[in-house]
Amino acid sequence: MKSANGALSMKMADKPITFSAPMVRALLAGTKTQTRRLISPTKDAKIKPGDILVSWPADLVVRQGERFRPRYFPGDRVYVREHWRISNRWDQTAPRDLAPRSMTVFCEAGGSIANQASGEWEPDNSYPVERPDWLGRHRQAMHMPRWASRMWLQITDVRVQRLQDISEADCREEGLERGYVGGLLPSYRGSPDLEWRIYADGAYGELWDSLHTEPGSTWVDYPWIVAYSFTVHHGNIDGFPNTSGNGVGR
């Protein structure tokens, strides 16, 4: 459906998004309000990361008639998937076969979500303090069910840009850790296993390259990306009404 100005208009929807443990901790801490993702082409497109794009008419990018479509749009609700574990009694059970909201879900970034004393299915970011002996095998973020998610994001802005066009302020909004070199100079790093850097863009570039190693996708390759801005909401997404009236992903 097209809007009055000719741009394609999409209904708001609920969709999943995955984050690494350091980025989940940044979301919990309130220091991350943006994320950047490599552009993915539609099925009929032949564009690869690093190709030159020429326009951005609100909802798609065009190069020689081929289209990229962002996965998320302003107004979408996006539930966070992260690395997780449950009781070892369920180690042989696939996520799709687990009984929803019937067990404690432990998050690799720390904290959990479970049926609390209040009777509500809610997160507890302070439990457990130490890893219990009943924990089962590690499960990938992509396999986390919607009911096991402990937070969701509301997309507020979508931009297409070259990766290195990110501003210093936007680098900080990507959830970089902040500290001081020698107790004096402000410094940044993307995760505990990366070096402190005086400049935020240098720290973000290192973080990006730690997650993207394929040719054409690294910081120096100058790829095209989609930058999503969002607000963070704590709690399972199904505990919050979807006022758009559409909870089905596109």
C-alpha positions in Angstrom: 0.0 0.0 0.0 1.4 3.4 -1.0 1.0 6.6 1.0 0.0 10.0 -0.5 3.6 10.8 -1.4 4.1 7.6 -3.2 6.2 5.8 -0.6 5.3 2.3 0.4 3.4 2.3 3.7 3.7 -0.7 6.1 1.6 -1.7 9.0 3.4 -1.9 12.4 4.4 -5.4 13.5 6.1 -7.5 16.1 9.4 -9.1 15.1 12.5 -10.7 16.8 16.0 -9.2 16.9 19.2 -10.9 18.2 21.9 -9.2 20.4 25.2 -10.4 21.8 25.6 -10.6 25.6 27.6 -7.3 25.8 24.9 -5.5 23.8 22.1 -7.0 26.0 23.9 -5.7 29.1 24.1 -2.2 27.4 20.3 -2.4 26.7 19.7 -3.3 30.4 21.9 -0.4 31.5 20.1 2.1 29.3 23.3 3.0 27.3 22.2 1.4 24.0 19.4 3.1 21.9 20.7 2.3 18.4 21.8 -0.7 16.4 23.3 -1.0 12.9 22.7 -4.0 10.6 24.1 -4.8 7.2 21.5 -4.3 4.5 19.9 -7.5 3.2 18.4 -7.5 -0.3 14.9 -8.7 -1.2 14.7 -12.1 -2.8 14.9 -10.7 -6.4 17.8 -8.3 -5.7 21.4 -9.1 -6.6 23.0 -6.3 -4.6 25.8 -7.3 -2.1 27.2 -5.4 0.9 29.5 -2.7 -0.3 27.6 -2.0 -3.6 26.8 1.6 -4.3 23.2 2.6 -3.5 21.7 5.8 -4.9 18.5 6.7 -3.1 16.5 6.2 0.1 12.8 7.0 -0.5 11.5 6.4 3.0 11.2 2.6 3.0 13.5 1.1 0.4 16.8 1.7 -1.3 17.2 1.5 -5.1 20.1 0.8 -7.3 19.4 0.0 -11.0 15.9 -0.9 -10.1 16.8 -3.4 -7.4 15.4 -2.9 -3.9 16.5 -3.3 -0.3 13.8 -3.4 2.3 14.7 -2.8 6.0 13.6 -5.5 8.3 12.0 -3.0 10.8 10.1 0.2 10.4 9.2 3.1 12.8 6.4 1.9 15.1 7.4 -1.8 15.0 7.8 -3.6 18.3 10.9 -5.8 18.4 11.4 -8.5 21.0 15.0 -9.2 22.0 16.5 -12.6 21.6 19.7 -13.4 23.5 21.8 -16.4 24.4 20.0 -18.5 27.0 19.7 -21.7 29.1 17.0 -23.5 31.0 17.0 -26.6 33.3 19.1 -29.5 32.2 16.0 -31.7 32.4 15.0 -30.0 29.1 18.4 -30.5 27.3 16.9 -32.8 24.7 13.8 -30.7 24.1 13.7 -28.3 21.1 12.6 -24.7 21.9 9.4 -25.1 19.9 8.4 -28.1 22.1 8.9 -26.3 25.5 5.8 -25.4 27.5 5.7 -21.6 27.5 6.2 -19.8 30.8 6.6 -23.0 32.7 10.3 -22.8 33.6 13.0 -20.3 34.6 14.9 -18.9 31.6 18.5 -18.0 32.5 20.1 -15.3 30.2 23.8 -15.6 29.4 24.2 -11.8 29.8 23.0 -12.2 33.5 19.5 -12.3 35.0 16.5 -14.4 34.1 12.8 -14.4 33.5 10.3 -16.6 35.3 7.0 -16.8 37.1 7.6 -14.5 40.1 6.0 -14.4 43.5 3.7 -11.7 42.2 2.2 -14.3 39.9 3.5 -12.5 36.9 5.9 -13.7 34.2 8.6 -11.1 34.7 12.4 -10.6 34.5 14.7 -10.6 37.5 18.0 -9.1 36.4 19.6 -9.9 39.7 18.8 -13.6 39.8 20.8 -15.8 39.9 23.9 -14.3 41.5 25.8 -17.4 40.8 25.2 -20.0 38.1 23.0 -22.8 39.5 24.0 -26.4 39.0 20.7 -27.2 37.3 21.4 -25.1 34.3 21.4 -27.0 31.0 23.2 -26.6 27.7 23.8 -23.2 26.0 21.1 -22.2 23.5 21.6 -19.8 20.6 19.9 -16.4 20.6 18.1 -17.2 17.3 16.3 -20.0 19.0 14.9 -18.0 21.9 11.0 -18.2 21.8 9.0 -15.1 22.0 7.6 -16.0 25.4 11.2 -16.3 26.8 12.3 -12.8 25.9 12.7 -10.3 28.8 12.6 -7.0 26.9 11.5 -5.4 23.7 12.2 -2.3 21.6 10.0 0.2 19.9 11.6 1.3 16.6 11.5 5.1 16.4 13.8 5.9 13.4 15.3 4.1 10.4 18.2 5.4 8.4 20.3 4.1 5.6 23.9 5.2 5.5 27.5 4.1 5.0 28.9 2.4 8.2 31.7 5.0 8.6 29.2 7.9 8.3 28.2 7.2 12.0 28.7 10.2 14.2 30.6 10.2 17.5 27.3 10.7 19.3 25.7 7.8 17.5 28.7 5.6 18.4 28.0 6.3 22.0 24.3 5.4 21.5 25.4 2.0 20.2 26.1 1.0 23.8 29.9 1.5 24.1 31.4 1.1 27.6 32.7 4.3 29.0 35.8 4.9 31.2 38.9 7.0 31.5 42.4 6.5 30.3 44.8 7.2 33.2 41.8 8.5 35.1 41.7 11.6 33.0 40.8 11.1 29.3 37.3 9.8 28.4 37.6 6.4 26.6 35.4 3.8 25.1 35.3 0.1 24.3 32.8 -2.2 22.7 33.1 -5.1 25.1 35.4 -6.3 28.0 37.6 -8.2 25.6 38.4 -5.2 23.4 40.8 -2.3 24.1 39.9 1.1 25.4 40.0 3.8 22.8 40.0 7.6 23.2 37.7 8.1 20.2 34.2 6.5 20.1 34.3 5.8 16.4 37.5 3.8 16.8 35.9 1.7 19.6 32.8 1.2 17.6 34.8 0.1 14.5 36.6 -2.5 16.6 33.3 -3.7 18.0 31.8 -4.0 14.5 34.8 -5.9 13.2 34.6 -8.3 16.1 31.1 -9.2 14.9 31.5 -8.9 11.1 34.4 -10.7 9.4 33.1 -11.6 5.9 34.7 -9.8 3.0 32.7 -6.6 2.2 31.2 -6.3 5.6 34.0 -4.9 7.7 34.6 -1.3 8.9 37.2 -0.6 6.2 34.9 -2.0 3.5 32.6 0.9 4.1 29.4 -1.2 3.7 25.8 0.2 3.5 23.9 -0.4 6.7 20.5 0.3 8.2 20.6 2.3 11.5 17.7 1.6 13.8 16.9 3.9 16.8 14.6 2.6 19.5 13.3 2.9 23.0 13.9 0.0 25.4 11.1 -1.6 27.4 11.7 -4.2 30.2 9.4 -7.2 30.4 8.0 -9.7 28.0 6.4 -8.2 24.9 3.2 -10.0 25.4 2.6 -8.2 28.7 2.2 -4.9 26.7 -0.7 -4.4 24.4 0.1 -3.7 20.7 -1.9 -0.6 20.0 -1.3 -0.9 16.3 -3.7 -3.9 16.2 -1.2 -6.0 14.2 1.1 -8.3 16.1 2.1 -10.4 13.0 5.5 -9.9 11.4 5.6 -8.9 7.8 
